[in-house]
Amino acid sequence: MKFFIISILFIVILNIYCQQVEDIVQCNDIDINHEKLEQMTIKEQEQFIKSILDEYDTNITSLAYITSLAEFQTHLYLNDSSKRRTTDKYYEIYRSCLKTIAIVARRFQSLINNNQTSIRWLLLRTQAIGDAGENNTVIKLEMQKLRSRMKEIYHRKFIWNNTQLGIDEVQEVLGKLESPDDLLSLWNAAYEVAIPMRDYYSTLIAIQNQQAKQNRLTDKTDLTTNIEERRIVEQLWQELKPLHRLLHAYVRQQMSKLYPELIQLDQPIPIHLTKDLFGSMMTYLVKDILPFPYLKGIDLGPAMKQENFTEEKIFHYADRFFVSLNLTQVPNSFWNLSIFKKIPNRHMACHPTAFDMYKYDDVRIRMCTSLTSRDFYIVHHEMGHIQHYLQYKSLPFWFRRSPHGAFSEAIGDAIALATMSPTHLKRIGLLENYTLTREDNINYLISQGLSRLFLPPYAYALDIWRWSVYNGSIQPFQYNKRYWDLICQYQGLKPAKPRNERYFDPATKLHVAFDLPYIKYFLAHVFQFQIFDILCQQTDHQGPLHLCDLYDSVAAGNKL
């Protein structure tokens, strides 16, 4: 009943805004008198540009809000094509507004050497405007159609073992399976979903590269990353690789005892046996491969059930953690408007996502939460995003975003690191009768490595593949082969069964299907430990970093 009422309110709000948006939200072109501009002092130029930004800020914020409302509803009703059309309509108006701002910004290129904030920020609007910069309506509509089609395919349900599943529901099932045959069967079924995306994807890449060249860029890669960033990632990978190789060898050796007929010590690990769809974490193998398996590990599921946890209660624990650091408590609207668990008999998106609605303090999470250690971690990660949104809620639209995607991800990860420490879990009553012997610490650190050290090589391999597709060094006829070559090279994994170019395995990952960069997760996995270390230095903690508990540390909260 509660959700029904909220849904009705959403529809009412959307209808009101639908009637108003085209009338009140406009980003008008502004003609610039260059002679007058050059006669201004630097301070006058700054004030003039700030007035332009302020005007655009009001309009773009309203437009971002209504677009976000429509997008949020679309995620809850994936079978409702009318909601997708409404969202596409608002995105089109939003992109048109961005394009106008970018055109106006280019008229200030002569001021590029001035270091005033407004001037620098306005000039940034001329970069990476993406689809908004496309003048050809036919091409623009074609790109929208391709993206919508790929998203629709990604969200298709498939039947496995008489059960209807979506790709973002597979992981929970995969993690509970024990039989290698079942693991193989589910892995195969999930990887079949992306096959129809292949032609759409190659067409989208060709159009995007054409668009990039029109904007005087080499290819689409120049819009999403730069040479310096790629150099840093490669340097970090070379530092991480020796540890990853050691842990990979340990995992393979332990797994060979479980599956002696399936794993050879001189060959890559079959990916389905990792119990992770992409082999990007080995969390579900913990109980089978820890060096001291007779010791009780950290499994929060039974403890949460014993304490009568609901899905929403995990979010309250996370909110309480931030409040203990003297940070911002989530508003009441968060609890009323967020979705914390799967809605029965509803085809909806389940990928955990935090939303900044770009107006007031309207922040939300949509997540199909389960009472597991993994989701306890994910909830705190997503609440880290929410805290980030609340910290910059009073800033203009232009500054209500992360300076880099990796930064926002690292904030969430650092907080999740803190809340998963044995010290903290004991403090909040979810880890009773847990000792901290040398063996316990080794088990804990191995489990942390299993959950964190296998994502960086996957993230790097995936985006090397994307960059290579954009620059043409990987052609459509070799999409799948080159993808698995990179997975083998960086992750030390191989497909569950032989693959060919009929398949489009990279797009089983949401970020490929939705055309989103993934390298930020590589960087975030490094940054999170740096941030956590710095925050722990603000506390009275003495001893190993993994035992640090930030709870109740106002100094750590101030530093954050």
C-alpha positions in Angstrom: 0.0 0.0 0.0 2.8 2.4 0.9 4.6 1.7 -2.4 1.3 2.2 -4.3 0.7 5.6 -2.7 4.3 6.6 -3.5 3.9 5.5 -7.1 0.7 7.6 -7.4 2.6 10.6 -6.1 5.3 10.0 -8.6 2.8 10.0 -11.5 1.2 13.2 -10.2 4.5 15.0 -9.9 5.6 13.8 -13.4 2.3 15.0 -14.9 2.7 18.4 -13.4 6.3 18.7 -14.6 5.4 17.3 -18.0 3.0 20.3 -18.5 5.6 22.8 -17.3 9.0 21.7 -18.4 8.8 22.9 -22.1 7.5 26.3 -21.0 9.8 27.1 -18.1 13.0 25.1 -18.8 14.9 26.9 -21.6 18.6 27.3 -22.2 18.7 30.3 -24.5 21.6 31.2 -26.7 23.5 34.3 -25.6 25.2 36.5 -28.2 28.6 37.7 -27.0 29.9 41.2 -27.8 33.7 40.3 -28.0 34.7 44.0 -28.3 32.8 44.8 -25.1 34.2 41.6 -23.4 37.8 42.6 -24.1 37.2 46.0 -22.6 36.1 44.5 -19.3 38.4 44.0 -16.4 39.1 40.5 -15.3 36.8 40.9 -12.4 34.0 42.2 -14.6 34.5 39.3 -17.0 34.3 36.9 -14.0 31.0 38.5 -12.8 29.6 38.5 -16.3 30.3 34.8 -16.8 29.0 34.0 -13.3 25.7 35.6 -14.2 25.4 33.4 -17.3 26.2 30.3 -15.2 23.7 31.3 -12.6 20.9 31.6 -15.2 21.8 28.3 -16.8 22.1 26.7 -13.4 18.5 27.3 -12.5 17.3 25.8 -15.8 19.6 22.8 -16.0 18.9 21.9 -12.3 15.1 21.8 -13.0 15.6 19.8 -16.1 18.0 17.4 -14.4 15.4 16.9 -11.6 12.5 16.0 -13.9 14.8 13.8 -16.0 16.0 12.0 -12.9 12.4 11.4 -11.7 11.5 9.9 -15.0 14.6 7.7 -15.1 14.0 6.5 -11.5 10.5 5.4 -12.5 11.7 3.7 -15.7 14.0 1.5 -13.6 11.1 0.4 -11.5 8.9 -0.5 -14.6 11.2 -2.0 -17.2 8.3 -3.5 -19.2 6.6 -0.1 -19.5 7.8 1.4 -22.8 5.8 4.6 -22.2 8.0 5.5 -19.2 11.1 4.9 -21.3 9.8 7.2 -24.0 9.1 9.9 -21.4 12.6 9.6 -20.0 14.1 9.7 -23.5 12.1 12.9 -24.2 13.5 14.6 -21.1 17.0 13.5 -21.9 16.7 15.0 -25.3 15.7 18.4 -23.8 18.5 18.1 -21.3 21.1 17.3 -24.0 19.9 20.2 -26.1 20.4 22.5 -23.1 23.9 21.2 -22.6 24.6 21.8 -26.3 23.5 25.4 -26.0 25.7 26.0 -23.0 28.7 24.4 -24.8 28.1 26.6 -27.9 28.0 29.7 -25.7 31.1 28.6 -23.7 33.1 28.3 -26.9 32.7 32.0 -27.4 34.9 32.6 -24.4 37.9 30.7 -25.7 40.0 33.9 -25.8 39.8 34.0 -21.9 41.2 30.5 -21.6 44.4 31.8 -19.8 42.4 33.6 -17.1 42.3 31.5 -13.9 38.9 32.6 -12.5 36.7 29.7 -11.4 33.7 30.6 -13.5 35.7 31.1 -16.7 37.5 27.8 -16.3 34.3 25.9 -15.5 32.4 27.5 -18.4 35.2 26.5 -20.8 35.1 23.0 -19.4 31.5 22.8 -20.8 33.0 22.9 -24.3 34.6 19.5 -23.7 33.0 16.0 -23.7 29.5 17.3 -24.5 28.9 13.9 -26.1 25.6 13.4 -27.9 24.5 17.0 -27.1 27.0 18.2 -29.7 25.4 16.2 -32.6 23.6 18.5 -34.9 22.2 15.7 -37.2 18.8 14.8 -35.8 18.8 11.5 -37.7 22.1 10.4 -36.2 21.1 11.6 -32.7 17.9 9.6 -32.9 19.8 6.6 -34.2 22.1 6.7 -31.2 19.2 6.9 -28.8 17.5 4.0 -30.5 20.7 1.8 -30.3 21.3 2.6 -26.7 17.6 1.9 -25.8 17.7 -1.4 -27.7 20.8 -2.5 -25.9 19.4 -1.7 -22.5 16.2 -3.5 -23.4 18.2 -6.6 -24.3 20.3 -6.4 -21.2 17.2 -6.4 -19.0 15.6 -9.4 -20.7 14.7 -12.3 -18.5 15.9 -15.8 -19.3 14.8 -19.2 -18.0 17.2 -21.3 -16.0 16.2 -24.3 -13.9 12.5 -23.4 -14.3 13.3 -20.0 -12.8 13.0 -16.6 -14.5 16.2 -14.5 -14.0 17.7 -11.2 -15.2 21.5 -10.7 -15.5 21.6 -8.6 -12.4 19.9 -11.3 -10.4 22.3 -14.1 -11.4 25.1 -13.3 -9.0 23.1 -14.1 -5.9 22.0 -17.5 -7.3 25.5 -18.3 -8.7 27.1 -17.7 -5.3 24.9 -20.3 -3.7 25.6 -23.1 -6.2 27.9 -26.0 -5.4 27.7 -28.3 -8.4 30.2 -27.5 -11.2 27.5 -28.6 -13.7 25.0 -26.1 -12.3 27.6 -23.3 -12.3 28.4 -24.0 -15.9 24.7 -24.2 -16.9 23.8 -20.9 -15.3 26.9 -19.1 -16.6 26.0 -20.3 -20.1 22.4 -19.1 -19.8 23.5 -15.6 -18.6 26.1 -15.2 -21.3 23.5 -16.0 -24.0 21.5 -12.8 -23.2 24.0 -10.3 -24.8 24.2 -12.1 -28.2 21.7 -9.8 -29.9 23.5 -6.7 -28.8 26.6 -7.3 -31.0 25.5 -5.5 -34.2 23.9 -2.7 -32.3 27.1 -2.1 -30.4 29.4 -2.1 -33.5 27.0 0.4 -35.1 27.0 2.6 -32.0 30.8 2.6 -31.9 31.1 3.7 -35.6 28.6 6.6 -35.0 30.3 7.7 -31.8 33.8 7.7 -33.5 32.4 9.7 -36.4 30.9 12.2 -33.9 34.2 12.5 -32.0 36.1 13.3 -35.2 33.6 16.1 -35.9 34.6 17.5 -32.5 38.3 17.4 -33.5 39.0 14.3 -31.4 40.8 11.1 -32.6 38.0 8.7 -31.4 35.5 8.3 -28.6 38.3 7.2 -26.2 39.4 10.9 -26.0 36.0 11.7 -24.4 36.2 9.2 -21.6 39.9 9.1 -20.6 43.3 10.5 -21.4 46.8 9.4 -22.0 48.0 10.5 -18.5 45.2 8.6 -16.8 46.0 5.4 -18.8 49.7 5.8 -17.9 48.8 6.0 -14.2 46.6 3.0 -14.4 49.3 0.9 -16.1 51.8 2.0 -13.4 49.4 1.0 -10.6 48.7 -2.3 -12.3 52.4 -3.1 -12.5 52.6 -2.5 -8.7 49.5 -4.6 -8.0 50.3 -7.4 -10.4 52.9 -9.4 -8.3 50.4 -9.6 -5.4 47.6 -10.5 -7.7 49.7 -13.3 -9.3 50.5 -14.7 -5.8 46.9 -14.7 -4.7 45.8 -16.1 -8.0 48.3 -19.0 -7.6 47.0 -19.7 -4.1 43.4 -19.7 -5.2 44.1 -22.0 -8.2 46.0 -24.4 -5.9 43.2 -24.5 -3.4 40.5 -24.8 -6.1 42.4 -27.7 -7.7 41.6 -29.7 -4.5 37.9 -29.0 -4.9 37.8 -29.6 -8.6 40.8 -31.9 -9.5 39.3 -32.9 -12.8 38.5 -29.3 -13.9 41.5 -27.2 -12.8 45.1 -27.6 -13.9 47.9 -25.8 -12.0 49.5 -24.5 -15.2 46.3 -23.3 -16.9 43.9 -20.4 -16.4 41.0 -21.0 -14.0 37.6 -21.7 -15.7 35.6 -18.6 -14.9 32.4 -20.2 -13.8 34.1 -22.0 -10.9 34.9 -18.6 -9.3 31.1 -18.4 -8.6 31.3 -14.8 -10.0 29.9 -14.0 -13.4 33.0 -12.0 -14.4 35.6 -13.5 -12.0 36.0 -10.1 -10.5 35.8 -11.3 -6.9 36.3 -14.6 -5.3 34.1 -13.9 -2.2 31.9 -16.9 -2.6 34.9 -19.2 -2.5 36.0 -18.0 1.0 34.7 -21.0 3.0 36.4 -23.5 0.7 39.9 -21.9 0.3 40.8 -20.1 3.5 44.1 -21.3 5.0 42.5 -22.0 8.4 39.0 -23.3 7.4 38.2 -24.7 10.8 38.0 -21.2 12.2 34.7 -19.4 12.2 34.8 -16.6 9.6 32.7 -13.5 9.1 29.3 -14.3 7.8 26.8 -11.6 8.8 23.7 -13.4 7.3 22.9 -15.6 10.3 23.6 -12.7 12.7 21.3 -10.3 10.9 18.5 -12.9 10.8 19.0 -13.6 14.5 18.6 -9.9 15.2 15.5 -9.7 13.0 17.0 -7.5 10.4 15.0 -6.2 7.5 16.5 -5.0 4.3 15.8 -1.4 5.3 17.5 -1.9 8.7 20.9 -2.3 7.1 20.5 1.2 5.6 19.7 2.6 9.1 22.9 1.0 10.4 24.8 2.7 7.6 23.1 6.1 8.3 23.9 5.8 12.0 27.6 5.2 11.0 27.8 8.5 9.2 26.0 10.4 11.9 28.5 9.0 14.4 31.2 10.8 12.4 29.2 14.1 12.7 28.3 13.9 9.0 24.9 14.5 7.5 21.9 12.3 8.3 19.8 11.3 5.4 16.5 13.2 5.0 13.1 11.6 5.8 12.3 11.6 2.1 15.1 9.1 1.6 13.3 6.5 3.6 10.0 7.2 1.8 11.3 7.3 -1.8 14.0 4.7 -1.9 13.5 1.1 -2.9 15.3 -1.4 -0.6 14.1 -4.7 -1.8 12.8 -6.4 -4.9 9.1 -5.7 -5.6 7.3 -9.0 -6.0 6.1 -9.9 -9.5 7.8 -6.7 -10.9 10.3 -6.6 -13.8 12.6 -3.9 -12.4 16.3 -3.0 -12.4 18.2 -4.5 -9.4 21.7 -3.2 -9.9 22.5 -1.3 -6.7 22.3 2.4 -7.5 22.4 5.7 -5.6 20.6 8.6 -7.1 21.2 12.4 -6.7 18.0 13.9 -8.0 19.7 17.3 -8.4 17.1 19.2 -6.4 16.8 20.1 -2.7 18.1 17.1 -0.7 16.3 14.5 -2.7 18.6 11.5 -2.7 17.6 7.8 -3.1 18.8 4.3 -3.5 17.4 1.5 -5.5 18.6 -1.9 -4.5 17.3 -5.5 -4.3 18.9 -6.1 -0.9 19.4 -9.5 0.7 20.6 -10.2 4.2 24.2 -11.2 3.4 27.7 -10.0 4.2 28.1 -8.9 0.6 25.0 -6.7 0.6 25.9 -5.3 4.0 29.1 -4.1 2.3 27.3 -2.8 -0.8 24.7 -0.9 1.3 27.4 1.0 3.1 29.2 1.6 -0.2 26.0 3.1 -1.8 25.3 5.1 1.4 28.8 6.6 0.9 27.6 7.9 -2.5 24.5 9.4 -0.7 26.7 11.1 1.8 28.8 12.6 -1.0 25.6 13.9 -2.6 24.4 15.4 0.7 27.8 17.1 1.2 27.6 19.0 -2.1 23.8 19.5 -2.2 24.1 23.3 -1.8 26.5 23.8 -4.6 25.5 24.9 -8.2 24.6 22.1 -10.6 28.0 22.4 -12.3 29.8 21.3 -9.1 27.3 18.6 -8.0 29.3 15.7 -9.3 32.5 13.9 -8.5 35.7 15.4 -9.8 36.4 11.9 -11.1 34.2 8.8 -11.2 36.9 6.9 -9.2 36.7 9.5 -6.3 33.1 8.9 -5.6 33.5 5.1 -5.8 36.5 5.3 -3.5 34.5 7.2 -0.9 31.9 4.5 -0.8 34.5 1.8 -0.7 36.5 3.4 2.1 33.4 3.6 4.2 32.5 0.0 3.5 36.0 -1.0 4.4 35.6 0.7 7.8 32.3 -0.9 8.5 33.4 -4.4 7.6 36.4 -4.4 10.0 36.1 -7.1 12.7 36.5 -4.4 15.4 33.5 -2.4 14.1 31.3 -5.5 13.6 31.9 -6.7 17.1 31.1 -3.2 18.4 27.7 -3.1 16.8 26.9 -6.6 17.9 27.0 -8.5 14.6 30.2 -10.4 15.3 30.0 -12.1 18.7 32.4 -14.9 19.8 34.9 -13.8 17.2 38.6 -13.9 18.3 41.4 -11.9 16.8 44.2 -14.5 16.8 47.0 -14.5 14.2 45.1 -17.2 12.3 41.9 -15.2 12.3 43.7 -12.1 11.0 45.3 -14.1 8.2 41.9 -15.6 7.2 40.4 -12.1 7.3 43.1 -10.6 5.2 42.9 -13.4 2.7 39.1 -12.9 2.4 39.7 -9.2 1.8 42.1 -10.0 -0.9 39.6 -12.4 -2.5 36.9 -9.6 -2.5 39.2 -6.7 -3.7 42.3 -7.9 -5.6 40.5 -9.6 -8.5 38.5 -6.6 -9.7 41.4 -4.3 -10.8 42.6 -6.7 -13.5 39.1 -7.2 -14.7 38.4 -3.5 -14.8 41.6 -2.9 -16.7 41.1 -5.7 -19.2 37.5 -4.6 -19.8 38.5 -1.0 -20.6 41.5 -1.9 -22.6 39.1 -3.9 -24.7 36.7 -0.8 -25.0 39.6 1.6 -25.8 40.8 -0.9 -28.5 37.4 -1.2 -30.0 37.1 2.6 -30.1 40.5 3.1 -31.7 39.9 0.3 -34.2 42.7 -2.1 -33.1 39.9 -4.5 -32.2 37.4 -5.0 -35.1 33.9 -6.4 -34.8 34.9 -9.8 -36.3 37.2 -10.3 -33.3 35.3 -8.8 -30.4 34.9 -12.0 -28.5 38.3 -13.6 -29.1 40.2 -10.4 -28.1 38.0 -10.0 -25.1 38.9 -13.4 -23.8 42.6 -12.9 -24.7 42.6 -9.9 -22.4 40.7 -11.7 -19.6 43.3 -14.5 -19.7 46.2 -12.1 -19.8 45.1 -9.9 -16.9 42.8 -12.1 -14.8 44.3 -15.6 -15.5 40.8 -16.9 -16.3 39.3 -18.7 -19.3 35.7 -19.0 -20.5 33.5 -21.8 -19.0 33.2 -23.3 -22.5 34.7 -22.6 -25.9 33.5 -19.3 -27.4 33.3 -18.0 -30.9 32.2 -14.7 -32.6 28.6 -15.7 -32.4 28.7 -14.5 -28.8 29.1 -11.0 -27.4 30.4 -11.8 -23.9 31.7 -8.3 -23.0 28.2 -6.9 -23.0 27.1 -9.3 -20.3 28.6 -6.6 -18.1 26.1 -3.7 -17.6 28.8 -1.1 -18.3 29.4 -2.4 -21.8 25.7 -2.8 -22.6 25.1 0.8 -21.3 28.2 2.2 -22.9 29.8 3.3 -19.6 33.5 3.4 -18.8 34.7 1.0 -16.1 38.3 2.0 -15.3 37.1 4.2 -12.4 36.6 1.0 -10.4 40.2 0.1 -10.9 41.3 3.4 -9.5 38.8 3.4 -6.7 40.2 0.1 -5.5 43.5 1.8 -4.9 42.1 5.1 -3.6 39.9 3.5 -1.0 42.8 2.2 1.0 44.6 5.6 0.8 41.4 7.3 2.1 40.8 4.7 4.8 44.4 5.0 6.0 44.2 8.8 6.2 40.9 8.6 8.1 42.3 6.1 10.6 45.2 8.4 11.3 42.6 10.8 12.8 41.5 8.3 15.4 43.2 6.8 18.4 43.7 3.5 16.6 47.0 1.7 17.1 47.8 -1.5 15.2 47.0 -3.1 11.8 44.9 -0.9 9.5 42.3 -3.7 8.9 41.3 -3.5 12.6 40.7 0.3 12.6 37.1 1.3 13.5 36.1 4.8 12.5 32.8 4.8 14.4 32.2 7.8 16.6 35.3 9.6 15.3 34.3 13.2 14.7 37.9 14.0 13.7 37.7 11.3 10.9 34.4 12.7 9.8 35.8 16.2 9.6 38.7 14.9 7.6 36.3 13.2 5.2 
